[in-house]
């Protein structure tokens, strides 16, 4: 296992080689995570308003359910946003 630090445009990436694969740790999913958080807040806000009105409970609960699914996606994005694994090509190996 080989670990290298690479500085690119004021951002430090860590490359870890494991056999024929290389794990790259960087910040790639930040914008997707922010959009997900925004949608999550909007879904819960709409669900809360609908829950307080005379709208069917099934409709308001569906917004809460969608928000819960977005929370699961958020957790997955937090795991994936700084972790990437890719195959090392033959010319890249030292």
Helices and strands as residue ranges (DSSP letters): E 2-8, E 11-18, E 21-25, H 30-52, H 57-80, E 84-87
